[in-house]
Amino acid sequence: MRQAMMISNPSSGREEAQRYVDQVRDVLASQGYEVILNETAGEGDATDFCRSACRDACDLVVSIGGDGTLHETINGMIDQDHRPRLGVVPLGTVNDFARALHIPLDPEQAIATLNSSRVHPVDLGRINEGLFANVAAAGSLAESLSAVSSEEKSKLGSLAYIKEGIKKLIHTPAYPLVIEHDGQVWEGEAPLFLAALTNSVGGFEKLVPGAEVDDGWIHCFVIKNIGVLNSLTLGTSLLFGSLMNHKDVVYFTARQVKVSSTESVSTNVDGEEGPPLPIHLSILPRYVEVVVPEEE
Ligand SMILES: Nc1ncnc2c1ncn2[C@@H]1O[C@H](COP(=O)(O)OP(=O)(O)OP(=O)(O)O)[C@@H](O)[C@H]1O
């Protein structure tokens, strides 16, 4: 019998996971899966559950929660030979991963998507000893976003919370950064470095218009003047032209990136606090297969 594991975070979003768990179970059982439910109680649980799903050769893992839960879930797949397919029921504030894969943001529609026969291979990124699904950021914006609590995020909504963060940072200091990427080096001062795997970052769905989830590239932005982010709008992402063409932005793609600084700089990875610099990023092409809607 095929095995499916639900990894559910009862604290995600507006604490709605409980409501949806039974619906997910029904959808999976109707497909003939034997279903196991694991609920997270705190940090690291989703990673442990997913690691055991890999070791037990489980066929499908469904992450029920926000981008944080998804981030922890995929981290259970690191260095595993057997990696289950991944289903996503987005319950967070931003849900970048679901946005990038056109998985409905409405939980009930996302649950119905679990019936789809279509799967999409998706690149993951490696950051030091961990994995990321969507974005790694280094600099003070990264720090201030990590400091926003789940409750505040739910209250403010994604755009508002990111814009609040940006407003506070207009006079933010630039950090001396050394960025080595595929044999080249960028050296200079910048308040923010962003590495994205998908086109959706912080809910801005067109931030990286050319990024495909399986293009094998890390899309990198050095933001030399944080003020450029002020013209971000949802949908168009930038009022005037695209971020990558902005005069205060350096954009490049790479398969390997090392970012270091002589100062202490913190990072934010998939919306959660990440390791401090230096960071070493690399791409893991088509590392996981994600269940996506039948039709886009
Ligand atoms: N039972 C629990 N109670 C409180 N926190 C939990 C629990 N289980 C996991 N966590 C923590 O929840 C965080 C992940 O939350 P997640 O991002 O999925 O939801 P969210 O914060 O509502 O979403 P978003 O970040 O998009 O607002 C992780 O830091 C994880 O350690």
The ligand as an ORCA input file, in Angstrom:
! r2SCAN-3c Opt
* xyz 0 1
  N       2.973     23.557     17.653
  C       3.683     24.663     17.413
  N       3.501     25.795     18.140
  C       4.194     26.927     17.880
  N       5.128     27.033     16.878
  C       5.347     25.952     16.117
  C       4.649     24.711     16.331
  N       5.079     23.820     15.414
  C       6.023     24.459     14.667
  N       6.191     25.730     15.081
  C       7.047     26.768     14.501
  O       6.294     27.469     13.506
  C       7.168     28.069     12.557
  C       6.683     27.893     11.159
  O       5.474     28.534     10.983
  P       4.935     28.730      9.505
  O       5.842     29.628      8.747
  O       4.631     27.447      8.905
  O       3.568     29.422      9.758
  P       3.302     30.978      9.844
  O       4.330     31.588     10.714
  O       1.874     31.159     10.165
  O       3.518     31.344      8.327
  P       4.178     32.638      7.761
  O       5.629     32.543      8.124
  O       3.974     32.613      6.293
  O       3.449     33.733      8.438
  C       8.510     27.382     12.740
  O       9.391     28.321     13.318
  C       8.217     26.246     13.725
  O       9.309     25.976     14.547
*
